[in-house]
Amino acid sequence: MEQFIGCDAHKKFSVFVAVNEKGHAGEALRVTHDRELYREFLSRLPAHSAIAVEASGSYSWLVDEMERLGHRPKLCNPLEAKRRMGLTNKTDKLDAKGLAILLRNGTLPEVWIPPSELRDQRELLRLRIFLVRMRTRVKNRIHATLGRHNIQVPGADLFGVAARKQLGVRLPELPVHCREAVEQELATVDFLKLQIESAERRLEGLRKISVEADLLKTLPCVGEILSMVLMLEIGRVDRFPTAAHLASYAGLVPRVHSSGGHTRMGQVCGNVNRNLKWAFVEIGNLVVVNQRRLAGTHVVRLYQRVKRAKNHQKAVVAVGRHLAEAAWSVLTKLEVYREPHDRQQQALSSTRG
């Protein structure tokens, strides 16, 4: 008789509950996260067992161990799984049993499990994103300190070569502890720059062997780094049935509230791939910055039309949604990005011909 297994995973241990085809649940078993003990427990399970696991920060190694021993891990959306369980009480045993029942009923809100190689590559990409954000925070602290003491350094970039020299001359004007803080922060900026460059060199090595990254670079305002973000965060594009599914996964589709003949568009969903959402919104903002250079293109016309009717934020999201759907088309067809109106004009030309 087939068993359906639910795994309620925590940081230091997991609780397993098996449910058979008739819906009868077995005893809850707690397994500590000692790798050898974990492997021993998994080896005692029936061969090729289906195991439901909630997506969490530590799911990766659990899934790897399950796959290594021939089992079939099923990763699920934890928030949606909790809603579908409909449990009044919450215990580890009830959660594991609930996952097993959802798996048995075919109602488990399953999500895609990226291959281990892709998960590893994403870590490099996310490291680069983390380092850039950290550098930005340090730079903002330096600007704030100089602003509090009215020290103004000419130049567009305070951290350029010429401005750094002038800043070095002005630093003695700061109080002693503020000066030491700025000096340490400048050293941190220099260190982070080296770390970012190292990550970018490794990302460049991945990009050179990726056809998908080269195709994504044909999207408006997408360069080396953003093409890698899109490629690694999207993963296998065939897991999205339509372009709209990819746009929804990237958090670029607003909620719809429709009742009694009244329809209202709400905010975009929050339970999404945040790195992918950031990337498409960043591309949308780059389109806005480069409006003059991109004048007449579809993305600029889309931004200007939505901005007139609504506002800048919604217009940028609209551009991001178009680009997400375009990315799906580019990756699915393995073709470069083409302007939507170009395709319409080609259709008209062929009709006239």
N, C-alpha and C positions, 0 to 999 in steps of 0.2 A: 504494500500500500504506500502510495507516494506521500511524502511529508513536505510541508511548507514551513519554512523556518524564519522566525523574526529575530532580529538582533538589535537590541537597544544598547548602543555603544556609548561609553563614557570615556573619560581621559585615562583611567587606570584599569577599567574592567568593562566587560560586556555581559549582558544577560540574554540568553537564548531561550526561546520557547518554540516547540514544534507543534504544528497542527496537522492532523491527518485529513484525508479526503472527506471524511464524515464531519469534520469540524471539531473533533475532540482534541483538546490541548493537553500536552504533556507537562511534565514538571519543568519549572524554570531552573536553568543552570547558569551559575555565575562563573565566568572565566576571567582570570586576571590577564593583564596585557604583558605578560612575559612571553616573548616570541616563541620559545620552545614549547611552553605549556599550551599556547594558543594553537600552534601547529598540531600538537598531539590531539587536542580536542577536535579540531577540524577533520583530522584523519579518521576519527571514529564515527563521523556522520556518514549517512548513506551516500554512495557515489553520485556525483553530479547533482547535489542538492541545490535547490533554489533558496537563496538566503536574502531576505529583505533587510537593507541597511539604510538608515537615514543619512542624508548628506550632511556632513559636519566637517570641522577643521581637521579631524584625524581619520577620515574615512579611507584615505588613500592606501595606507599600509594594510588596513584590514581587507580591502578589496584585493590587493595584490596577493595576500596570503590565501584568500579563498580561491582565486583563480589558479594559483600555483598548485593547489591540491585538487583541481578539477571541478570545483563547485561553480555555481552560476549566481554570482552576487547581483542583486537588483537594487540599485540606488534609487532613493525616492526623495521627494520634496517633503521635508519634515513638517512644515506648517500645514500643507494641504493634507498630509497623512493624518495629522491630529484632528483636523476638521472632519475627515471621513470616518475616523474611529468613533467620534461622538461620545467619548468617555467623560463621565462626571468626575471620577477620581483619577489620580495619576500616580502610578508606581512603575518601577522598572519592569516588573512582570507583566503588568497590564499593557504597557507600551509595546513590549516584545510580542505579546500575544496578539495585540491589535495589528501589528505589522504582518504577522503570519496570516491572520484572517484576511486582510486586504489582499495579500499575495494569493491566497487560495481562491478568493472570490474574483480575481482578475481586476480589482479596482485600485491596486497600488498605484499612486501617482509617480510613475517611474520617470527618472531623468537619465540622460546619457552619461556613461562613464568614459571619460577621455582615456585613451591608451596611456600606459605608464610613461612612454617616451614623450608624449605631448605634455603630460603633467610636469615632467622634468623641464621641458623647454619653457613652459609658462613661468616657472619659477625664475628663470633668468630674465624674462621680460618684466615680470612684476617686481623683481629686484631693481631694475632700471627705473621703473615708475616710482618706486618707493624712494630711491636715492634722489631723483629729481625733485620730488615733493619736499624731501628733507632739506635739500639745498635752497629751495625757495623760502622755506621757513627761516633758515639761518640768514639769508639775505634780507628778509623783511625785518628781522631783529636788528641788523646793522643799520638799515635805513631809519628804523624807529629811534635808535640811540642817537644817530647824527641829528635827526630832526628835533629831538628833545633839547639838544645843545646848540641848535642853529648853526650847524656846520654844513655848508653847502659846497659841493664839489661840482664844477662845471662838467658837462658831458652827458650824453644820453644814457650811457651805461656806466654806473658807478664801479663796476667790476672789470672794466676794460683796462688795457695796459696803461694808457695815459692817466686815466682817472685814479687807478690804484697808486700811481706814483704821487699824485697830488694828495690823495687821502693819507698816504704815509707821512707827508709833511704836516698835515693838519691834525693828526692824531694826538700830539702833545697838548693840544688845546682842551682835550677831554679830561675830566677828573680821573684819578689814577685807576680806580677799579673799573670805570667805564672803558678806559683805554685798554686795559688788559682784557676785558671781555670782548671788545671789538677785534683785538689782535688774535685771540683764540678763535673767534668766529670766522675771521678771514682765513686762518689756517684750516679750519673745518671746510670752508668752501673750496679751497684748493684740493684738499684730500678727496672730497666728494666728486670733484671734477675728474680726478684720476680714476675713481671707481666707476663713474658713469661711462667714461671713455672705454674702460676695460669691458664693461657689459655690452657696450655698443659694438665693439670689435667682434665679440662672440656672436652677437645677434647678426652681424653682417655675414659671418660664416654660414649661419642658417639660411639667411635670405638668398645667398648665391646658389643654393641647391633647391630653391623653392620657386616653381613656376607660378603658384598662386600669389605669392607676394609681389612678383613682377606685374601680374595682371591687376592686382588691387592698386598698384601705383598709378594706373591710368585713371583712377577716380580723381575728380577735382580736388586739389590741395592735399593729396595724400603723398607723403614722402617715404623715406626709408623706414623710420621708426613706426609711424602710424600704419604702414602696410604690414609690418610684423605684428603689431598689436591686433589688427583685424584678422590676420591669418591664424595666429595661435589661439585667440579667444573664440573664433568661430569654430575651429576644428573641422570636422567632417561636415561639409555643407549639405550632404544628402540626408542628414538627420532632420532637416527642415523641409517639410512638404512644399511650402510656398515661400515666396519672398516676405509675405506678411508675418509668417511665423518667426523668421529671423529678426524682423523689425521689432516684434513683440518681445523676443528673448533679449534684445538689446535695450529694452525699456523705452522705446520711442513711440509707443502706441498709447494714446490716452484712454482712460476708462470711459465707458459709455453708461450713462444713467438715463434710462428710457422708461416712462410710466405714464399711463393715461394720455397718450398722444404727445407728451412733452419729452424731448430728448435733449440731454445736456452732456457735453464732453467734460470729463473730470481731469484730474492730474494723471500723469503717466504712472505706471505701476512701479513699486519700489523693489519687489522681489525679482530682480533681474541680474544679468551679468553687468556689474558696475564698471568694470574696466572697458567693456565693449561700449557701454553707454557713454562713458567719458570720451572714448575715441571718436565716436560719431558726432557728439556735441562739439568736441574740439575741432573736427573738420568743418562743421557748420560755422563755427566762429572764424575759422581761417577763410572761409568763403566770404564772410562779411568783410573781413579786413582787406581782401583782395577783390572787392566788387569792381573796381575800375578796370583791373586787368582782365577780369572774367566777364566784363559787360556783354550782355546779350545771351549768355549761356542760360540753360534751364535752371540751374541752381540759384543763380542770382535773381532771375525773374520770379522764381518760387519764393525766395526770401522776401523780396520787395512786396509781392502780392499779399503774403500772409501778414507781414508787418503792418501794412496799411489797414488790414481788417482787424488785427488783434494786437500783438506786441512783439518786441524783439525776441524774447525768450521762446515764445511759441513758434516764431518763424524759424529760429535756429533748430528747434526740435523737428520741425517739418522738413527742413533741409537734411537733417541727420537721418530722418526716416526714409527719405528718397534715396539717400546714399546707401543705407542698409539694404534696401530692396535692390538697388543697383549692384551692390556687392554680391548678393545672392545670385543674380543673373550672370554676373561676370564669372563667378566660381562654378556655377552649374554648367554654363555653356563653354567655359574656358575661352572666353573672348574678351577683348578689351572693352572698356566703357565707351558707350556711344551716346551722344545727346539724344534725348527722346524725340525732339522735333526733327532731328535728322532722319530717324527711322520713318516718321510720318511723311516727310518730304520724299523719301525714296519710294514709299508706297504710292504716293500720288504720281510720281514720275513714271513708275512702272505701269500704272493704270492708264495714264495718258498715252504711253508708248504702245 
